Amino acid sequence: MENKTTMNTQTPQATNTNVRGELTYEDKVIQKIIGIALENIDGLLTVDGGFFSNIKDKIVNSDDVTAGINTEVGKKQVAVDMDIVAEYGKDIEKIYDQMKELIIEEVKKMTHLDVIEVNVNVVDIKTRSEYQDESETVQDKVSNAADSTGKFASRQTDKARNAMESEPRVE
């Protein structure tokens, strides 16, 4: 005959009212939520300050979805400012309304913070092909420069290596 002993190992669970602390969010977390939410809005080419202000990200082909999004995050509320480039021929007001709706929805769903302000400044308008050509042009130029720099550095390394392997000219 087997003896089975059942132990009650339940410990009292702390409730939300018993534990002190606070939940806060870094600006970059809210910016990332917004950046990811906005990735698929039709007519929104990019969220950034235009061609030159965000050139670092274009050069390194970065996936930084927070670029161009500025937030002010409080304990209960969020305000958002951003610069965008819109696609030529698209209804910009409709794009703005979609952006606001998505930002409010995603931030609320994930953080329970209320978005109280969404300010969007349209800094440029381009056709999709213009935007793609400019992005590719910058990347191509940087890639070509990197190739040239790499070849130069390789030649210099070979020269230094050969110089070290040869006989010294002076004693």
Salt bridges, closest charged atoms under 4 A:
GLU22 OE1 - LYS75 NZ 3.24
ASP42 OD2 - LYS90 NZ 3.02
ASP48 OD2 - LYS58 NZ 3.16
ASP57 OD1 - LYS56 NZ 2.63
GLU87 OE1 - ARG128 NH2 3.05
GLU106 OE2 - LYS109 NZ 3.23
ASP114 OD1 - LYS108 NZ 2.67
ASP124 OD2 - LYS126 NZ 3.83
GLU134 OE1 - LYS126 NZ 2.42
ASP158 OD1 - ARG161 NH1 3.13
